[in-house]
Amino acid sequence: MSRAITKLLLWLFIINLGIAFGAGLYESRIVVPQWLDALPGGEYRWNAAAARQADTGLRFWVYVTTVPLTLLSIANLIVAWRARGTLRRWWLTASVTALLDRIFTFSYFIPTMYGLMTDASLPLPQATALALQWVKWNHFRHLIVLVAWLTALKALSLSNESE
């Protein structure tokens, strides 16, 4: 694989991770509070209608992370595997970390949110508890994406040094 394509894959990976991290923070701060109505006394109530109306999964995330970040993570893992030295270590760390985010997303976040949005038989207190758990784990997911992004940036800086 040419050096230009390898560099392009790393750049696209970094750009996509940065967008995913920023958009994730935006969603957590601006959008998610619309899904959880704050009640007096510090309690919350899940608002499935608001989540369905926003439908960020199909309106945004599928185009930013579900498909592109997944493919870029796999492609970067393959390219990073062929790299040498310290660059290889940082790049593999970034790729594996991003893939862990993807696995976590496909195994927990997407199915849980889909269930919260579509399962009308789920009692409201259980739905609210599940939504609050989703929010809590989502903060951890932001940390995973941040680590992937920063280690990918480190890999980029090392790739520039090796030229």
C-alpha positions in Angstrom: 0.0 0.0 0.0 1.3 3.4 -0.9 2.5 5.8 1.8 0.0 8.4 0.6 -3.0 6.0 1.1 -1.6 4.9 4.5 -1.3 8.6 5.6 -4.8 9.3 4.2 -6.3 6.5 6.2 -4.8 7.8 9.4 -5.9 11.3 8.7 -9.5 10.2 7.9 -9.4 8.1 11.1 -8.3 11.1 13.2 -10.9 13.4 11.6 -13.7 10.9 12.1 -12.7 10.2 15.7 -12.6 14.0 16.4 -16.1 14.4 14.9 -17.4 11.4 16.9 -15.9 12.8 20.1 -17.3 16.3 19.7 -20.7 15.1 18.5 -20.9 12.7 21.4 -20.3 15.5 23.8 -22.8 17.6 22.1 -25.4 14.9 22.2 -24.8 14.2 25.9 -25.1 17.9 26.8 -27.8 19.1 24.4 -29.8 16.2 23.1 -29.9 13.6 25.8 -31.5 16.0 28.4 -34.5 16.2 26.0 -34.9 12.4 26.4 -34.9 12.5 30.1 -37.4 14.9 31.7 -36.1 16.3 35.0 -38.7 16.0 37.7 -38.7 17.7 41.1 -36.5 16.1 43.7 -33.8 15.1 41.3 -35.8 12.3 39.6 -36.0 11.7 35.9 -38.6 10.3 33.5 -37.7 8.7 30.1 -39.3 10.5 27.2 -39.4 7.9 24.4 -41.3 10.2 22.1 -38.5 12.8 22.3 -35.9 10.2 21.6 -37.9 8.9 18.6 -38.3 12.4 17.3 -34.6 13.2 17.5 -33.6 9.7 16.2 -30.0 10.7 16.2 -29.0 7.1 15.4 -30.5 7.2 11.9 -30.3 10.9 11.3 -26.6 11.4 12.3 -24.6 8.5 13.8 -25.1 6.0 11.0 -23.3 8.4 8.7 -20.6 9.4 11.1 -19.6 6.4 13.1 -21.8 3.3 12.5 -20.4 2.8 9.0 -17.5 5.2 8.5 -15.7 4.9 11.9 -16.2 1.1 11.9 -14.6 0.8 8.4 -11.8 3.2 9.2 -11.1 1.4 12.5 -10.7 -1.9 10.7 -8.7 -0.4 7.8 -6.4 1.4 10.3 -5.9 -1.8 12.3 -4.7 -3.5 9.1 -2.4 -0.7 8.1 -1.1 -0.2 11.7 -0.3 -3.9 11.9 2.2 -3.4 9.1 3.8 -0.4 10.6 7.1 -0.6 12.6 8.4 0.5 15.9 6.8 3.0 18.2 4.4 4.2 15.5 3.0 0.7 15.3 2.3 0.5 19.0 0.5 3.9 19.1 -1.4 3.2 15.9 -2.5 -0.2 17.0 -3.6 1.2 20.4 -5.7 3.8 18.6 -7.3 1.2 16.2 -8.0 -1.4 18.9 -9.4 1.2 21.2 -11.7 2.5 18.4 -12.8 -1.1 17.7 -13.6 -1.6 21.4 -15.9 1.5 21.1 -17.5 0.0 18.0 -18.0 -3.4 19.8 -19.5 -1.6 22.8 -21.7 0.5 20.5 -23.0 -2.5 18.5 -23.5 -4.8 21.5 -24.9 -2.4 24.0 -25.7 1.2 22.9 -27.6 0.6 19.7 -29.7 -2.3 21.0 -30.5 -0.6 24.3 -31.5 2.7 22.6 -33.5 0.8 20.0 -35.4 -1.0 22.8 -35.9 2.2 24.7 -37.4 3.9 21.7 -39.6 1.0 20.5 -40.6 -1.2 23.4 -43.9 0.3 24.6 -44.4 -2.6 27.0 -41.4 -1.6 29.1 -42.7 0.1 32.3 -41.7 3.7 32.6 -39.6 3.3 35.8 -37.6 0.5 34.2 -37.2 2.5 31.0 -36.0 5.5 33.0 -33.5 3.3 34.9 -32.3 1.8 31.7 -31.9 5.2 30.1 -30.0 6.5 33.0 -27.7 3.5 32.9 -27.2 4.1 29.1 -26.2 7.8 29.9 -23.7 6.6 32.6 -22.1 4.2 30.2 -22.1 6.7 27.4 -19.7 8.9 29.5 -17.3 5.9 29.6 -17.8 5.6 25.8 -16.7 9.2 25.4 -13.5 8.4 27.3 -12.8 5.4 25.0 -13.2 7.6 21.9 -11.0 10.3 23.4 -8.3 7.8 24.1 -8.5 6.4 20.5 -8.4 10.0 19.1 -5.4 11.1 21.2 -3.4 7.9 20.5 -4.2 8.3 16.8 -2.9 11.9 16.9 0.3 10.6 18.6 0.6 8.0 15.8 0.3 10.8 13.3 3.0 12.8 14.9 5.3 9.7 14.9 4.5 9.1 11.2 5.6 12.6 10.4 8.8 12.1 12.3 9.6 8.9 10.4 9.3 10.6 7.0 
